[in-house]
Amino acid sequence: MDIRDLTADDLDAVLDLRKRAFGPIPAGHVETFRKLVHPTLAAGRYLGAFDGGRMAAAARLRPFTQWWHGRPQPMSGVAGVTVSPEDRGRGVGSLIMRAVIERAAALGDAVSALYPATTPIYRSLGYEHAGAQNLMTLPAEALRTIPPGKDVKLRRMGPDDAAEVIALLHRLHGAARASGPITYGEDIWRLWLSEEDDFLYLADDGFAVYRWDGQDIEVDGVVAGSADTARALWSLVGTSSSVAKQVKAVVAPDDPVLWLLRERSKEKTEQVRWMFRVIDLVEAVARRGYPAAVGAAAVVRVDDPLRAGNAGLWRLEFADGSGAATWLGQADAAGEDAPVLSVNAFSALYAGIPTATLRRGGLMTGDERHDEVLDAAFAARPYMLDYF
């Protein structure tokens, strides 16, 4: 089985593979798919596994920016992992994913995330559950109780606003010290802002993207940097309540809309889980943001069978909102009692999963003296607004 970069000439085979893996692709989506993947081909971000001349598997590394405690870093979002039916159970999926992990490292992405169709294969390669996309269903009438924001000017937005939207997201995620959300490049945003059936509104410090979904309203996202803008955008969505009965919205776990509602008792929330992996431990620690109040150090031992450069004893130091990892070797007297984490566990810790959870889940063992430092430094409530 050979692994190589895909080209435009391989896309017909990719589409056939996707059909066999995920079902028929609507005709109108084929051209959009080709437009979306073209930049990844040129960047060496689409890999295929071939048995002779036949494509047996494929996987794409989407170039995202991801925020961790308000600090952005490049991230490989793994998508479109497909294995032909006749090759399943032969280790082809693991083969293509190992190549993906190495390519992410070669591209300089220190972290990676994916939405799994199944968990075991990704967990065996070092990915671990980290966060979710939260889909909340609200009575449309509840949004009508939110008073419009004062003096908030809204305008319709389109493809030419792509750069402004990206800059706005960078500013808002940073200010909120957000962990987990991603942003796309300008080419993808231009495609999204061209959707004729979407309602797109922009303010100085926020925007809303929503549409009709049958008799309901579907909200891709409402982001706002102030209370007035949050009220203006959510009340705008609420104006559809004379017809719509429900609003299905992608929200942050502590989205301001939950505190703007006049009545809040029972809520229906679905979660689509995503998994996360640290690819380059040194760079991942250096690029992440941390609470500025944390000034401390901890020693941990990490085991990573796929990425030898991540394995061994590490001293983690945190100060002034930044972090650094120093390798202490494979054996050191100071690390005899250090907590031991698989790369899965370290990736989950990085994403804010508490040490108590990791220990009770059997993912972390050893001395507990640094647990409070690790919990304080890596504290996060990770989420994504986007599915990829």
C-alpha positions in Angstrom: 0.0 0.0 0.0 1.5 3.3 -1.1 0.7 6.8 0.4 1.0 9.8 -1.8 -0.4 13.4 -2.2 -3.6 13.6 -4.2 -4.0 15.8 -7.2 -7.0 17.2 -9.1 -6.9 14.1 -11.3 -7.7 12.0 -8.2 -10.9 13.8 -7.2 -13.3 11.5 -9.2 -11.8 8.5 -7.2 -12.2 10.5 -4.0 -15.9 11.2 -4.7 -16.5 7.6 -5.5 -14.8 6.6 -2.2 -16.9 9.2 -0.3 -20.1 7.8 -1.8 -19.2 4.3 -0.7 -18.2 5.5 2.8 -20.9 8.1 3.5 -23.7 7.5 0.9 -24.8 9.4 -2.2 -23.6 13.0 -2.6 -26.2 15.5 -3.8 -25.4 16.7 -7.3 -25.3 20.3 -6.2 -22.6 19.5 -3.6 -20.1 18.0 -5.9 -18.9 21.3 -7.4 -18.8 22.9 -4.0 -16.7 20.0 -2.7 -14.2 20.4 -5.6 -13.9 24.1 -4.8 -13.4 23.5 -1.1 -10.7 20.8 -1.5 -8.7 22.5 -4.3 -6.5 24.6 -1.9 -5.7 21.5 0.2 -4.4 19.7 -2.9 -1.9 22.4 -3.7 -0.8 22.6 -0.1 -0.1 18.9 0.3 -3.0 18.5 2.7 -4.9 15.7 1.0 -3.4 12.2 1.2 -4.4 8.9 -0.5 -3.5 5.3 0.1 -3.3 3.2 -3.1 -3.2 -0.5 -3.7 -1.6 -0.5 -7.2 -3.6 2.1 -9.1 -6.8 1.8 -7.0 -7.5 4.3 -4.2 -8.1 2.4 -1.0 -8.3 5.3 1.5 -8.1 9.1 1.7 -7.8 11.8 4.3 -7.7 15.6 4.3 -5.9 18.0 6.7 -7.8 21.2 6.8 -5.8 24.3 7.7 -7.5 26.0 10.6 -6.7 28.5 13.3 -7.7 27.2 16.7 -7.9 29.2 20.0 -6.7 28.0 23.4 -7.3 30.3 26.2 -7.6 33.2 23.8 -4.3 32.5 21.9 -4.5 31.3 18.2 -2.3 28.6 16.7 -2.4 26.7 13.4 -4.3 23.4 13.7 -4.8 20.4 11.3 -8.4 19.6 11.2 -8.7 16.0 9.9 -11.7 15.4 7.7 -12.9 13.1 5.0 -11.2 10.0 6.3 -12.6 7.3 4.0 -11.6 3.7 3.5 -13.1 1.6 0.7 -15.4 -1.2 1.9 -13.2 -4.0 0.5 -10.2 -2.6 2.5 -11.8 -2.2 5.9 -10.3 -4.3 8.7 -6.9 -4.5 7.0 -5.3 -1.7 8.9 -5.6 0.8 6.0 -7.4 3.4 8.2 -4.5 3.3 10.7 -2.0 3.5 7.8 -3.5 6.7 6.3 -4.0 8.3 9.7 -0.3 7.7 10.7 0.6 9.5 7.5 -1.7 12.3 8.4 -0.1 12.8 11.8 3.4 12.9 10.2 2.2 15.3 7.5 0.6 17.6 10.2 4.0 17.7 11.9 5.8 18.4 8.6 3.4 21.3 7.9 4.2 22.8 11.3 0.8 22.2 13.0 1.5 21.3 16.6 -2.1 20.2 17.3 -4.9 18.4 15.5 -8.6 17.8 15.9 -11.3 15.7 14.2 -14.9 14.7 14.5 -14.9 10.9 14.7 -17.2 8.6 13.0 -15.9 5.9 15.4 -13.6 6.4 18.4 -11.3 3.3 18.7 -9.1 3.9 15.6 -8.4 7.5 16.6 -7.9 6.8 20.2 -5.3 4.1 19.2 -3.4 6.8 17.4 -3.3 9.3 20.3 -6.5 11.3 19.8 -8.7 11.7 22.8 -12.2 13.2 23.5 -11.8 16.9 24.3 -14.8 19.1 23.5 -18.1 19.3 21.6 -20.2 21.3 19.2 -23.2 22.2 21.2 -26.6 22.2 19.4 -29.3 23.8 21.5 -33.0 23.9 20.7 -35.0 26.9 22.0 -38.6 27.9 21.6 -38.5 30.7 19.0 -40.9 32.7 21.2 -38.3 32.8 23.9 -36.0 34.9 21.8 -38.8 37.5 21.3 -38.4 38.4 25.0 -34.9 39.7 24.4 -35.0 43.5 23.9 -33.1 44.8 20.9 -29.7 46.3 21.7 -29.5 50.1 21.8 -27.9 51.9 18.9 -26.5 48.7 17.3 -26.2 49.1 13.5 -26.7 45.9 11.6 -26.1 45.4 7.9 -26.3 42.5 5.5 -23.0 40.9 4.7 -21.6 39.1 1.7 -18.5 37.6 0.2 -16.5 40.9 0.3 -16.9 40.9 4.1 -14.9 37.7 4.6 -11.7 39.4 5.8 -13.6 41.5 8.2 -15.5 38.5 9.6 -12.2 36.7 10.2 -10.6 39.7 11.9 -13.7 40.0 14.1 -13.5 36.4 15.1 -9.8 36.7 16.0 -10.6 39.7 18.2 -13.6 38.2 19.9 -12.1 34.8 20.6 -9.0 36.4 22.0 -10.9 38.8 24.2 -13.1 35.9 25.5 -10.1 33.7 26.3 -11.9 31.1 24.3 -10.7 27.5 24.0 -11.4 25.2 21.1 -13.2 27.4 18.4 -11.7 27.5 15.0 -11.6 29.9 12.1 -11.4 29.2 8.4 -9.4 31.0 5.7 -10.8 33.8 3.6 -11.5 31.5 0.6 -13.9 29.3 2.6 -15.6 32.3 4.2 -16.2 33.8 0.8 -18.0 30.6 -0.3 -20.1 30.6 2.9 -21.0 34.2 2.5 -22.3 33.5 -1.0 -25.0 31.2 0.2 -28.3 32.6 -1.2 -30.6 31.0 1.4 -28.6 32.2 4.4 -29.4 35.3 6.3 -26.1 37.1 7.1 -25.9 40.2 9.4 -22.8 42.1 10.5 -22.3 44.6 13.3 -19.2 46.4 14.4 -18.5 43.7 17.1 -20.5 40.7 16.0 -22.4 38.8 13.3 -25.2 36.3 12.8 -25.6 33.5 10.3 -29.0 31.7 10.2 -31.5 30.2 7.8 -34.9 28.5 7.6 -34.9 24.8 8.2 -38.4 23.7 7.2 -40.6 25.5 9.7 -37.8 26.1 12.1 -34.8 28.4 12.2 -31.2 27.0 12.1 -28.5 29.2 13.6 -24.9 28.5 12.5 -23.6 31.1 14.9 -24.2 34.3 16.7 -21.1 35.9 18.1 -20.9 39.3 19.8 -18.4 41.3 21.7 -21.0 43.3 23.8 -24.3 42.9 25.5 -26.1 45.3 23.2 -24.8 43.5 20.1 -25.8 40.1 21.6 -29.3 41.4 22.2 -29.5 42.9 18.8 -28.5 39.8 17.0 -30.5 37.3 19.0 -33.6 39.4 19.0 -33.2 39.7 15.2 -33.3 35.9 15.0 -36.4 36.0 17.3 -38.4 38.1 14.8 -39.1 34.9 12.9 -41.1 33.5 15.9 -44.4 34.5 14.4 -43.9 31.5 12.0 -41.1 29.4 13.4 -41.7 27.3 16.5 -38.2 26.3 17.3 -34.7 27.7 16.9 -31.8 25.2 16.6 -28.6 27.0 17.4 -24.9 26.2 17.6 -23.7 27.9 20.8 -20.8 28.1 23.2 -21.3 26.2 26.5 -21.7 29.5 28.3 -23.2 31.5 25.5 -24.6 34.9 26.5 -28.0 34.0 25.0 -28.6 31.7 28.0 -28.5 34.7 30.3 -30.4 37.0 28.0 -33.5 34.8 28.0 -36.3 35.9 30.3 -37.4 32.3 31.0 -34.9 29.5 31.3 -35.7 26.1 32.9 -35.5 23.1 30.7 -33.2 23.0 27.6 -32.6 20.5 24.9 -28.9 20.3 24.0 -27.2 17.8 21.7 -23.4 17.4 21.6 -21.3 16.3 18.6 -18.1 15.3 20.2 -14.6 16.1 18.7 -11.2 14.5 19.5 -7.9 16.2 19.9 -4.2 15.3 19.6 -0.9 17.1 20.5 1.4 16.5 17.5 4.4 18.5 18.7 4.5 18.8 22.5 7.1 21.6 22.7 5.4 23.8 20.2 1.9 23.0 21.4 2.7 24.1 25.0 4.5 27.2 23.7 1.7 28.3 21.4 -1.2 27.9 23.9 -2.5 30.6 26.2 -2.8 30.2 30.0 -4.3 32.1 32.9 -2.0 35.0 33.6 -2.4 34.4 37.4 -0.8 31.0 37.1 2.9 31.1 37.9 4.2 27.6 38.6 5.9 24.5 37.3 5.1 20.8 37.1 6.9 17.6 35.9 5.1 14.9 33.9 6.1 11.8 31.9 4.5 11.4 28.5 4.3 8.2 26.4 3.8 8.6 22.7 4.5 5.5 20.6 4.0 7.4 17.3 5.9 10.6 17.9 9.2 9.8 19.8 9.9 13.5 20.2 6.9 13.8 22.6 8.0 10.9 24.8 9.9 11.2 28.1 10.1 13.4 31.1 9.0 17.0 30.8 9.2 20.1 33.0 6.2 22.4 32.2 6.6 26.0 33.3 3.8 28.7 33.3 4.2 32.4 33.9 2.5 35.6 32.6 0.0 33.7 30.4 2.6 31.7 28.6 4.0 28.2 28.9 7.2 26.3 28.0 8.1 22.6 28.0 11.7 21.4 28.7 12.7 17.8 28.0 14.4 16.2 31.0 15.3 12.9 29.2 13.8 9.4 29.3 15.0 8.8 32.9 15.7 11.3 35.8 15.7 10.9 39.5 13.5 14.0 39.8 10.9 12.3 37.7 10.7 8.9 39.5 7.4 9.9 41.0 6.1 12.1 38.2 2.6 11.6 36.9 2.5 9.4 33.8 0.3 10.2 30.9 -0.2 8.6 27.5 -0.3 11.1 24.7 -4.1 10.7 24.7 -4.1 11.8 28.4 -1.8 14.7 27.8 -3.9 15.8 24.8 -7.0 15.7 27.0 -5.2 17.6 29.8 -4.2 20.2 27.3 -7.8 20.6 26.4 -8.9 21.2 29.9 -10.0 17.7 31.1 -9.3 17.7 34.9 -6.6 15.5 36.3 -9.2 13.8 38.6 -11.2 12.7 35.5 -8.0 11.4 33.8 -7.0 9.5 36.9 -10.5 8.0 37.5 -10.6 7.1 33.8 -7.3 5.2 34.1 -5.5 7.6 31.8 -3.1 9.2 34.3 -1.1 7.6 37.1 1.7 8.4 39.5 2.3 11.3 41.9 -0.5 13.8 42.5 1.5 16.7 43.8 1.3 18.7 40.6 -2.3 18.0 39.8 -3.6 21.4 41.0 -1.0 23.3 39.0 -1.9 21.3 35.9 -5.6 21.9 36.4 -5.1 25.6 36.9 -2.8 26.0 33.9 -4.8 24.0 31.4 -8.3 25.0 32.7 -10.7 25.3 29.7 -14.3 24.6 28.5 -13.5 23.6 25.0 -16.1 23.9 22.2 -16.4 24.5 18.5 -19.1 26.3 16.6 -18.1 24.6 13.3 -18.4 21.0 12.2 -15.9 19.9 9.6 
